[in-house]
């Protein structure tokens, strides 16, 4: 293909697109839960996969109705099946291609090899056998490089943000290295080979895409472990292994209540009443409603003892109505339930900044035989929660981002302040277990026959050491997903009777009555549920061509011989670096020894970020 040919031949994206179908498929993705890459790790302002796939594909293929289109490509389009576009607009190569694109952009197409192989073949024909490598210099959540890889291109991604870099590595760089490999964990190996062999008979080779990766003397093949499904099975297994180990270590901090597993403990922050004649600990409650479900209503009644200057809570169910909360209007304006005096906003801020803000248990939610059950608090549960003594907590000051981070106004200054002591104990326990799981996966990989080459993941390793590290990357994502559900910024959703996560929006707000999830329950935000989100994504990743991800300022990238496709960050809407610090401080704890260069800074780099942040740039 000559330079003149490149200029003369119009690409489909320059002429026309089946926009309605692309928009419908993009909108539908919002309702896709398990398996969608957005559930691998939270990122802000992700692009729809359907739109990314359509843009990449139509940027590479010719407009087949153009006179200068490659004859071989036009002929390939003529052979595509007819659809509604042909019926409505006539049988032209472009309309046949439109009908194909409408199938290509659907969610189902992400795992339909017949459709994907057709797309890859059309790209090969249109590029005369030389599909270009694709680079996204602002990769973010990774939709563009992921879809480039799905379409068979060599995918390159870069980002300044370490969290974005790791998301992209987990999607396009790590899975192809271990493509088509069966899992190494003993449970799945026993299923594959039976009790007698236990998997010892399999011999691993360096992965080759879409080819068996071992020979089994038993005659059994790995045909069921295509793509990254074997890696996904190991993420699932070692995630469950971590849960059992964590229960042994800290299960005593999460007791049952009334013989039932607790889903969440609901707390109200408190400050001292500014009235000198009162001085009670004021509960800062925004709602006393626990459940709005018809026939299952539940709420909290409060009892103010004006003599003792105390407030106690009691859960009520059935017929009745929740009392009005002490919150008044917008902002941090509350009245004292004991003396009815309104505390000025500045008083609440001052109490928080002086570290005098406390919390009082308001209700307990359990998994009952007939659904959710709500119970009044008791001193034993409250005392046990407050007895937790974390040995580690994340350090680093939360950025002064007044547009999206408001908790700092009330004394939550450092990242460690966002978590209760029991949450810190749980998160540090699971973080430490990521390292133990890595060692266990490494040992199991050696036992399964992976090479003992000692080459780490960051250096392109494909042996047992790199595999153990790869598994631990996804387990570290499990810790990050848990921080989203195990922080003091989470709240209780009284309509859905479930946990609200920290990032219900692109902000770290101040939450006055917060919900503390139980990592060992079977409800929203528990550890196994968080791991399930992850392995179900890994299982569907394409893992079919090489991917490379680097942490670098886009201004200094080498762009030689690469096609660029990107969606730059919002100019001034989202403080990506500020918000991602929340995850970075935990990711750094679990992955710094694997990627020391990526996690070399205490917090996410901010100054070179391509956004307009008023507090940073005036």
C-alpha positions in Angstrom: 0.0 0.0 0.0 1.6 3.3 -1.1 1.3 6.6 0.6 -0.9 7.8 -2.3 -3.2 4.8 -1.9 -3.6 5.7 1.8 -4.6 9.2 1.1 -6.9 8.3 -1.8 -8.9 5.5 -0.3 -11.6 6.6 2.0 -12.2 4.8 5.2 -15.8 4.0 6.1 -15.7 6.2 9.2 -15.2 9.2 6.8 -18.3 8.5 4.9 -21.1 6.9 7.0 -21.8 4.8 10.0 -24.8 2.8 11.3 -25.0 5.3 14.2 -28.3 4.2 15.6 -27.2 0.6 16.1 -23.9 1.8 17.7 -25.7 4.1 20.1 -28.2 1.4 21.1 -25.4 -1.1 21.7 -23.4 1.5 23.7 -26.5 2.4 25.9 -27.2 -1.3 26.5 -23.8 -1.8 28.0 -24.9 0.2 31.1 -27.2 -2.7 32.0 -24.5 -5.4 31.5 -23.0 -6.4 34.8 -21.0 -9.5 35.3 -18.3 -9.9 32.7 -18.2 -6.3 31.5 -14.7 -4.8 31.8 -16.0 -1.8 33.7 -16.5 -4.1 36.6 -12.9 -5.2 36.7 -11.8 -2.0 38.5 -13.6 1.3 38.9 -12.6 4.1 36.6 -14.3 7.3 35.8 -15.8 8.2 32.4 -15.3 4.9 30.7 -16.0 4.8 27.0 -18.6 2.2 25.7 -16.9 -0.9 24.2 -19.4 -0.9 21.3 -18.4 2.7 20.3 -14.7 1.9 20.6 -15.0 -1.3 18.5 -17.0 0.5 15.8 -14.6 3.5 15.6 -11.5 1.2 15.4 -13.0 -1.1 12.8 -14.4 1.6 10.6 -11.2 3.6 10.7 -9.3 0.6 9.2 -11.7 -0.7 6.6 -12.5 1.0 3.3 -15.8 2.4 2.2 -16.7 -0.5 -0.1 -18.9 1.7 -2.2 -16.0 4.0 -3.0 -14.5 3.6 -6.5 -11.0 3.4 -5.1 -11.8 0.7 -2.5 -9.6 -2.4 -2.7 -11.4 -4.9 -5.0 -10.7 -7.8 -2.6 -12.3 -5.9 0.2 -15.3 -5.0 -1.9 -15.7 -8.6 -2.9 -15.4 -9.7 0.8 -18.2 -7.3 1.7 -20.4 -8.6 -1.1 -20.2 -12.1 0.6 -21.5 -10.8 4.0 -25.0 -11.8 4.9 -27.9 -9.6 4.1 -29.8 -7.7 6.8 -32.2 -4.9 7.4 -29.9 -2.3 5.9 -29.8 -4.2 2.6 -33.6 -4.6 2.7 -34.2 -1.0 3.3 -31.5 0.7 1.2 -30.6 -1.8 -1.5 -28.0 -4.5 -1.9 -24.7 -2.6 -2.0 -21.4 -3.6 -0.4 -21.7 -0.7 2.1 -25.2 -1.8 3.2 -23.9 -5.4 3.7 -21.0 -4.0 5.8 -23.5 -1.9 7.8 -25.5 -5.1 8.6 -22.3 -6.8 9.7 -21.2 -3.8 11.9 -24.6 -3.9 13.6 -23.8 -7.4 14.8 -20.2 -6.6 15.6 -21.1 -3.8 18.1 -23.4 -6.0 20.2 -22.3 -7.2 23.6 -22.8 -10.8 22.4 -20.2 -10.2 19.7 -17.5 -9.8 22.4 -17.3 -13.6 22.7 -18.6 -14.6 19.3 -15.5 -15.9 17.5 -17.4 -16.2 14.2 -18.2 -12.5 14.1 -14.8 -11.5 15.5 -12.9 -13.6 13.0 -14.9 -12.1 10.2 -14.0 -8.6 11.5 -10.3 -9.5 11.7 -10.3 -11.0 8.2 -11.9 -7.8 6.8 -9.3 -5.7 8.6 -6.5 -7.9 7.1 -7.9 -7.5 3.6 -8.4 -3.8 4.0 -4.9 -3.3 5.3 -3.4 -5.7 2.7 -2.2 -8.1 5.4 -0.5 -5.3 7.5 -2.9 -4.2 10.2 -1.2 -1.3 12.1 -0.5 -1.4 15.8 -2.8 0.8 17.7 -1.9 3.2 20.5 -4.2 5.0 23.0 -2.0 7.6 24.8 -4.8 8.5 27.3 -5.9 4.9 27.9 -7.8 5.5 31.2 -10.3 2.6 31.6 -8.9 0.9 28.5 -11.9 0.5 26.2 -10.0 1.5 23.1 -6.9 -0.7 23.5 -9.0 -3.6 24.6 -11.2 -3.4 21.6 -8.2 -3.1 19.3 -6.9 -6.3 20.8 -10.3 -8.0 20.4 -10.1 -7.0 16.7 -6.7 -8.7 16.3 -4.5 -5.6 16.4 -1.3 -5.3 18.4 -2.6 -3.0 21.2 -0.5 -0.3 23.0 -1.7 1.8 25.8 -0.2 4.5 28.0 -1.4 6.7 30.8 0.2 8.9 33.4 -2.0 7.5 36.1 -0.7 4.3 37.7 -4.2 3.0 38.4 -5.1 3.3 34.8 -1.9 1.7 33.8 -2.6 -1.3 35.9 -6.2 -1.6 34.6 -4.8 -1.7 31.1 -2.1 -4.2 32.0 -4.8 -6.4 33.5 -6.9 -6.2 30.3 -4.5 -6.4 27.4 -0.9 -7.1 28.6 -1.2 -9.9 31.1 -3.8 -12.3 29.6 -2.1 -12.9 26.3 1.0 -14.2 28.1 -0.9 -17.0 29.6 -3.5 -17.6 26.8 -5.1 -21.0 26.5 -3.4 -22.3 29.6 -5.3 -24.4 32.1 -5.4 -23.3 35.7 -2.7 -24.3 38.2 -4.7 -24.6 41.3 -5.2 -28.1 42.8 -9.0 -28.0 42.7 -9.3 -27.5 39.0 -6.4 -29.8 38.2 -8.0 -32.6 40.1 -11.2 -32.1 38.0 -9.1 -32.2 34.8 -6.9 -35.1 35.6 -8.6 -37.0 38.4 -7.4 -38.0 41.9 -4.6 -40.2 40.7 -2.8 -37.8 38.5 -3.6 -34.5 40.2 -2.4 -32.6 37.2 1.2 -33.7 37.5 1.2 -35.1 34.0 0.7 -31.9 32.2 3.7 -30.1 30.6 3.4 -26.4 29.9 5.0 -24.8 26.9 5.4 -21.1 26.1 1.9 -19.9 25.2 1.1 -19.7 21.5 -2.2 -18.0 20.7 -5.1 -20.4 20.0 -2.9 -23.5 20.4 -2.8 -26.1 23.2 -0.3 -25.1 25.8 0.5 -28.5 27.2 0.5 -32.2 26.3 -1.2 -34.5 28.7 -0.1 -38.2 28.7 -3.7 -39.0 29.8 -4.9 -37.8 26.4 -6.9 -35.1 27.9 -6.7 -31.7 26.3 -7.1 -28.1 27.5 -9.8 -27.3 24.9 -12.1 -26.0 27.6 -9.4 -23.5 28.8 -9.5 -21.0 25.9 -8.2 -17.5 26.2 -7.8 -16.3 29.7 -10.3 -18.7 31.2 -7.6 -20.7 33.0 -6.2 -17.5 34.6 -9.8 -16.6 35.6 -10.3 -19.9 37.3 -7.1 -19.3 39.3 -8.2 -15.8 40.3 -11.4 -17.4 41.6 -9.7 -20.2 43.5 -7.1 -18.0 45.2 -9.7 -15.4 46.0 -11.7 -18.0 47.8 -8.5 -19.3 49.4 -7.9 -15.8 50.7 -11.4 -15.6 52.2 -10.8 -18.7 54.2 -7.4 -17.5 55.5 -8.9 -14.1 56.4 -11.7 -15.7 58.3 -9.2 -17.6 60.4 -7.4 -14.4 61.2 -10.2 -11.9 61.8 -13.5 -13.8 61.7 -13.9 -13.1 65.5 -14.4 -9.4 64.6 -17.5 -10.2 62.6 -19.9 -12.1 64.9 -23.4 -13.2 64.1 -26.4 -11.5 65.6 -29.5 -13.4 66.8 -27.9 -16.5 65.1 -27.8 -14.7 61.7 -25.0 -13.4 59.6 -24.7 -9.7 59.7 -24.8 -7.8 56.4 -24.0 -4.4 57.7 -23.7 -2.3 60.9 -25.3 1.1 60.5 -23.5 4.0 62.3 -24.3 7.6 62.9 -21.4 10.1 63.4 -21.6 12.2 66.5 -20.3 15.5 67.8 -20.7 17.2 71.1 -23.7 19.6 71.3 -22.6 23.2 71.3 -25.2 24.1 74.0 -23.2 24.4 77.3 -26.2 23.3 79.2 -26.5 20.1 77.2 -23.1 18.8 75.9 -24.8 15.5 74.6 -23.2 13.6 71.8 -25.3 14.6 68.9 -26.1 11.9 66.3 -25.7 13.3 62.8 -28.5 11.3 61.1 -29.8 12.1 57.6 -32.5 9.4 57.6 -34.0 6.9 60.1 -35.6 4.8 57.4 -34.0 1.3 57.1 -36.3 -0.3 54.6 -38.9 1.2 52.3 -40.1 -2.1 50.8 -43.9 -2.5 51.0 -44.8 -4.9 53.8 -41.3 -4.9 55.1 -40.9 -1.4 56.3 -38.3 -0.8 59.0 -36.9 2.3 60.7 -35.1 3.6 63.8 -36.8 5.3 66.7 -34.6 7.4 68.9 -35.0 8.0 72.7 -33.5 11.2 74.1 -32.7 11.1 77.8 -32.6 14.8 78.8 -31.3 13.9 82.3 -28.4 11.7 81.2 -27.9 13.7 78.0 -27.8 10.6 75.9 -29.6 9.3 72.8 -30.3 5.6 72.2 -31.8 3.8 69.2 -34.4 1.2 68.8 -35.4 -0.6 65.5 -39.1 -0.8 64.7 -40.9 -2.7 61.9 -44.4 -3.1 60.6 -47.0 -0.3 60.7 -45.6 3.1 61.6 -43.5 6.0 60.3 -39.8 6.9 60.7 -39.2 10.0 62.8 -37.9 13.2 61.2 -34.1 13.1 61.1 -32.1 15.9 62.9 -30.6 17.1 59.6 -31.8 20.5 58.6 -31.7 21.6 55.0 -28.5 21.4 52.9 -25.0 21.1 54.2 -23.8 20.1 57.7 -26.7 21.5 59.7 -28.1 19.3 62.4 -30.2 19.8 65.6 -29.4 18.1 68.9 -32.0 15.4 69.6 -31.6 16.1 73.4 -32.0 19.9 73.6 -33.2 20.7 70.1 -30.5 23.4 69.6 -29.2 23.6 66.1 -25.4 23.2 65.8 -23.8 25.7 63.4 -22.1 24.2 60.4 -18.8 25.7 61.6 -19.1 23.9 65.0 -19.4 20.5 63.2 -16.4 21.3 61.0 -14.4 22.4 64.1 -15.3 19.2 66.0 -14.2 17.1 63.0 -11.0 19.0 62.4 -10.2 18.6 66.1 -10.7 14.8 65.8 -13.5 14.9 68.3 -16.1 13.4 65.9 -17.1 9.9 67.0 -19.7 7.3 65.9 -22.6 5.5 67.5 -24.1 2.2 66.4 -27.7 2.8 65.1 -28.9 -0.6 63.7 -27.8 -4.0 62.7 -28.8 -5.6 59.4 -28.7 -9.4 59.0 -29.4 -12.1 56.4 -32.5 -13.6 57.8 -34.4 -16.7 56.7 -37.0 -14.5 55.1 -34.7 -11.8 53.7 -33.2 -8.8 55.5 -33.8 -8.5 59.2 -33.1 -5.3 61.3 -32.1 -5.2 64.9 -31.5 -2.6 67.5 -27.9 -2.0 68.4 -26.3 -3.6 71.5 -23.2 -2.7 73.5 -21.4 -5.9 72.7 -21.5 -5.4 68.9 -20.5 -1.8 69.3 -17.6 -2.5 71.6 -16.3 -5.3 69.5 -16.2 -3.1 66.4 -14.3 -0.3 68.2 -11.9 -2.8 69.8 -10.2 -3.5 66.4 -6.6 -2.4 66.3 -5.1 -1.9 62.8 -1.4 -2.4 62.5 -1.2 -0.5 59.3 -3.2 2.2 57.6 -2.7 4.1 54.3 -0.8 7.4 54.6 -1.1 10.5 52.4 -3.2 13.6 52.6 -6.4 13.6 50.6 -6.2 16.3 47.9 -7.8 19.7 48.3 -10.3 19.3 45.5 -13.3 21.3 46.6 -15.4 20.3 43.5 -15.5 16.6 44.3 -13.9 15.9 47.7 -15.8 17.4 50.7 -14.9 15.1 53.5 -11.7 17.1 54.4 -13.9 19.9 55.7 -14.9 17.6 58.5 -11.6 16.2 59.7 -11.1 13.3 57.3 -7.8 14.6 56.1 -5.7 11.5 55.4 -6.7 8.4 53.5 -6.6 6.4 56.6 -9.3 8.6 58.1 -11.8 7.3 55.5 -11.9 3.9 57.2 -13.0 2.6 60.6 -10.5 0.6 62.6 -12.3 -2.7 61.8 -12.3 -1.8 58.1 -8.6 -1.1 58.3 -7.9 -4.4 59.9 -10.0 -6.2 57.2 -8.4 -4.4 54.3 -4.8 -4.8 55.6 -5.5 -8.5 56.3 -6.7 -9.1 52.7 -3.8 -7.0 51.4 -1.3 -9.1 53.2 -3.0 -12.2 52.0 -2.5 -11.1 48.4 1.2 -11.7 49.0 0.6 -15.1 50.5 -1.7 -16.1 47.6 1.0 -15.0 45.2 3.5 -17.3 46.8 0.9 -20.2 46.9 0.0 -19.7 43.2 3.8 -19.6 42.4 4.3 -22.9 44.2 1.2 -24.5 42.5 2.4 -23.3 39.1 5.8 -24.9 39.7 4.0 -28.1 40.7 1.9 -27.9 37.5 5.0 -27.7 35.3 5.4 -24.1 34.5 9.1 -23.1 33.9 11.1 -22.1 37.0 12.8 -19.3 35.0 12.8 -16.6 37.7 11.7 -13.9 35.2 9.2 -11.5 36.8 6.0 -10.3 35.2 7.4 -6.7 34.7 10.2 -8.2 32.5 7.9 -10.2 30.3 8.0 -13.4 32.3 5.7 -16.3 31.3 6.9 -18.9 33.9 5.8 -19.8 37.4 7.1 -16.6 39.1 5.3 -14.3 36.6 2.2 -16.4 36.8 1.9 -16.1 40.5 2.5 -12.4 40.2 -0.2 -12.2 37.5 -2.8 -13.9 39.7 -2.0 -11.5 42.5 -2.6 -8.4 40.3 -6.2 -9.4 40.0 -6.4 -10.3 43.7 -5.1 -6.8 44.4 -8.0 -5.5 42.3 -10.2 -7.4 44.7 -8.8 -5.4 47.6 -9.4 -2.2 45.6 -13.0 -3.2 44.9 -13.4 -3.9 48.6 -12.2 -0.5 49.6 -15.1 0.9 47.6 -17.5 -1.0 49.8 -15.6 -1.1 53.1 -15.1 2.6 53.8 -16.8 5.1 56.1 -18.1 6.9 53.1 -20.5 4.0 52.3 -24.2 4.3 53.1 -27.3 2.1 53.3 -29.7 2.0 50.4 -33.1 1.7 52.1 -35.0 1.1 48.9 -32.8 -1.7 47.6 -31.8 -2.9 51.2 -28.2 -3.0 50.2 -24.9 -1.2 50.5 -24.1 1.9 48.6 -20.4 2.0 47.6 -18.0 4.9 48.1 -18.0 6.1 44.5 -21.7 6.4 43.8 -20.6 9.4 41.8 -17.3 10.9 40.8 -16.6 12.3 44.2 -15.6 11.5 47.8 -18.5 13.1 49.7 -19.1 13.4 53.4 -21.4 10.7 54.7 -22.9 11.2 58.1 -24.7 8.0 58.8 -22.6 5.3 57.2 -22.9 1.5 56.7 -20.1 -0.9 57.5 -20.2 -4.0 55.4 -19.3 -7.5 56.6 -16.6 -9.0 54.3 -17.8 -12.5 55.1 -21.5 -12.1 54.4 -23.2 -13.2 51.2 -24.6 -9.7 50.5 -23.4 -6.6 48.5 -19.7 -5.8 48.8 -18.5 -9.0 50.4 -15.1 -10.3 49.5 -16.3 -13.3 47.3 -18.7 -11.1 45.4 -15.9 -8.6 44.7 -13.7 -11.5 43.4 -16.6 -12.8 41.3 -16.8 -9.5 39.5 -13.1 -9.8 38.6 -12.7 -13.3 37.4 -15.9 -13.1 35.3 -14.2 -10.2 33.4 -10.9 -12.0 33.0 -12.7 -15.1 31.6 -14.1 -13.0 28.7 -10.9 -11.0 27.8 -9.8 -11.7 24.3 -6.1 -12.5 25.1 -5.6 -13.1 21.3 -2.7 -10.7 20.4 0.1 -8.9 22.1 -0.5 -5.9 24.3 1.9 -3.4 25.8 1.1 -0.8 28.5 3.5 1.9 29.8 3.2 4.6 32.3 4.2 7.8 30.5 3.3 11.4 29.8 1.6 11.5 26.4 3.8 14.4 25.4 6.9 12.1 25.5 5.6 9.0 23.7 7.2 7.4 20.7 4.4 7.4 18.1 6.4 5.8 15.3 4.4 3.3 13.1 1.3 3.3 15.3 -2.2 4.3 14.6 -3.6 6.6 17.3 -7.1 6.3 18.7 -8.0 8.0 21.9 -10.5 9.8 23.9 -8.7 12.5 26.0 -9.7 13.1 29.6 -12.4 15.6 30.4 -11.0 19.1 30.5 -12.3 20.1 33.9 -15.1 17.7 34.9 -13.2 14.9 36.7 -10.1 15.0 38.9 -8.9 11.5 37.8 -5.6 11.6 39.8 -7.2 13.1 42.9 -9.9 10.4 43.0 -7.7 7.5 42.1 -5.4 8.2 45.1 -8.2 6.4 47.0 -7.3 3.2 45.3 -3.6 3.9 44.7 -2.7 3.9 48.4 -3.9 0.3 48.6 -2.7 -0.9 45.2 0.8 0.4 46.1 0.8 -1.8 49.2 -0.1 -4.9 47.3 1.8 -4.4 44.0 4.8 -2.2 44.6 7.2 -5.2 44.8 5.9 -6.4 41.3 6.0 -3.0 39.6 8.3 -0.8 41.7 8.6 1.9 38.9 4.9 2.3 38.5 4.4 2.6 42.3 7.5 4.7 43.0 5.5 7.7 44.2 3.6 8.1 47.4 0.5 9.3 45.5 -0.6 9.5 41.9 1.3 12.1 39.8 -0.8 15.2 39.3 1.0 18.2 37.9 1.3 16.9 34.3 -2.3 15.7 34.2 -4.2 17.0 31.2 -7.1 18.6 33.1 -7.9 22.0 34.3 -8.0 21.8 38.1 -8.6 25.2 39.8 -6.9 24.3 43.1 -3.8 23.2 41.1 -3.6 25.8 38.4 -5.6 28.7 39.7 
